[in-house]
Amino acid sequence: MGLMFREGLPDGHGMLFLYEEPRQLSFWMKNTVIPLSLAYINKRGEIVQFEDMQPGTLAEHCSVAPVPHALEVRQGWFRENDIQVGDLVDFGSLYDTYP
């Protein structure tokens, strides 16, 4: 369900999608009322693409290449925090508990 049906999203919070293997990912905004920004992240933790997504739309936001991760946050958060394509995401000890 992702962030569908939520009416708010605290600053600095979001939803991280983790897949075991890279794949072509696609997201839409059906039943989502919060404008979101999406980062596609490759297996090295590098942000390879951003997408801004508008509430309630059925437009598909596809990754340009297979990736294993996607991160949704409040729209504009990446810009406000000077996060750019090519920046690295530090997953810390996340992979210690990830299957």
C-alpha positions as CSV (number, residue, x, y, z in Angstrom):
1,M,0.0,0.0,0.0
2,G,3.0,2.3,0.3
3,L,1.8,5.8,1.4
4,M,-1.7,5.4,0.1
5,F,-4.5,6.9,2.2
6,R,-2.1,8.8,4.5
7,E,-3.0,12.4,5.1
8,G,0.4,13.6,6.2
9,L,4.1,12.7,6.3
10,P,6.4,14.2,8.9
11,D,9.5,16.0,7.6
12,G,12.4,13.6,7.3
13,H,10.2,10.5,7.0
14,G,9.3,8.4,4.0
15,M,9.0,4.9,2.7
16,L,11.9,2.8,1.6
17,F,11.2,-0.1,-0.8
18,L,13.8,-2.9,-0.9
19,Y,14.0,-5.7,-3.4
20,E,16.5,-8.5,-3.3
21,E,17.4,-8.1,-7.0
22,P,17.5,-5.1,-9.3
23,R,14.4,-4.8,-11.5
24,Q,12.5,-2.2,-13.5
25,L,10.4,-0.4,-10.8
26,S,7.3,1.6,-11.4
27,F,5.2,3.7,-9.0
28,W,1.9,5.5,-9.3
29,M,-0.1,7.8,-7.0
30,K,-3.5,6.1,-6.9
31,N,-5.2,6.9,-3.6
32,T,-2.2,9.0,-2.5
33,V,-3.0,12.5,-1.3
34,I,0.5,13.7,-0.4
35,P,2.7,15.0,-3.2
36,L,5.8,12.8,-3.2
37,S,9.3,12.8,-4.6
38,L,10.8,9.4,-5.4
39,A,14.5,8.4,-5.7
40,Y,15.6,5.3,-7.5
41,I,18.7,3.8,-5.9
42,N,21.1,1.3,-7.5
43,K,22.7,-1.7,-5.7
44,R,25.8,0.5,-4.8
45,G,23.5,2.9,-2.9
46,E,23.8,5.6,-5.6
47,I,20.8,7.7,-6.5
48,V,20.3,7.3,-10.2
49,Q,17.0,9.1,-10.8
50,F,14.4,11.4,-9.2
51,E,10.7,11.6,-10.0
52,D,8.1,14.1,-8.6
53,M,4.7,12.6,-8.3
54,Q,1.4,14.3,-8.1
55,P,-1.4,13.1,-5.8
56,G,-4.2,10.9,-7.2
57,T,-2.6,10.4,-10.6
58,L,-2.3,7.1,-12.4
59,A,0.8,8.1,-14.4
60,E,3.5,5.5,-14.0
61,H,6.9,6.7,-12.8
62,C,9.3,4.1,-14.1
63,S,13.0,3.6,-13.3
64,V,15.2,4.1,-16.4
65,A,17.3,1.1,-15.4
66,P,16.8,-1.9,-13.2
67,V,17.3,-0.9,-9.5
68,P,16.7,-2.7,-6.2
69,H,15.6,0.3,-4.1
70,A,13.2,3.2,-4.1
71,L,12.7,5.9,-1.5
72,E,9.5,8.1,-1.3
73,V,9.5,11.3,0.7
74,R,7.5,14.5,0.8
75,Q,7.8,16.3,-2.5
76,G,10.7,18.8,-2.6
77,W,12.6,17.2,0.3
78,F,15.5,16.0,-1.8
79,R,15.9,19.5,-3.3
80,E,15.6,21.2,0.1
81,N,18.3,19.0,1.4
82,D,20.6,19.4,-1.6
83,I,20.4,15.7,-2.4
84,Q,21.3,15.0,-6.1
85,V,21.6,12.2,-8.6
86,G,25.0,10.6,-7.9
87,D,24.8,11.0,-4.1
88,L,25.2,7.8,-2.1
89,V,22.7,6.4,0.4
90,D,24.2,4.9,3.5
91,F,22.0,2.0,4.5
92,G,24.1,1.4,7.6
93,S,23.3,-1.9,9.3
94,L,20.1,-2.3,7.4
95,Y,21.5,-5.2,5.4
96,D,22.4,-7.0,8.6
97,T,18.6,-7.7,9.1
98,Y,17.5,-7.7,5.4
99,P,17.0,-11.2,4.0
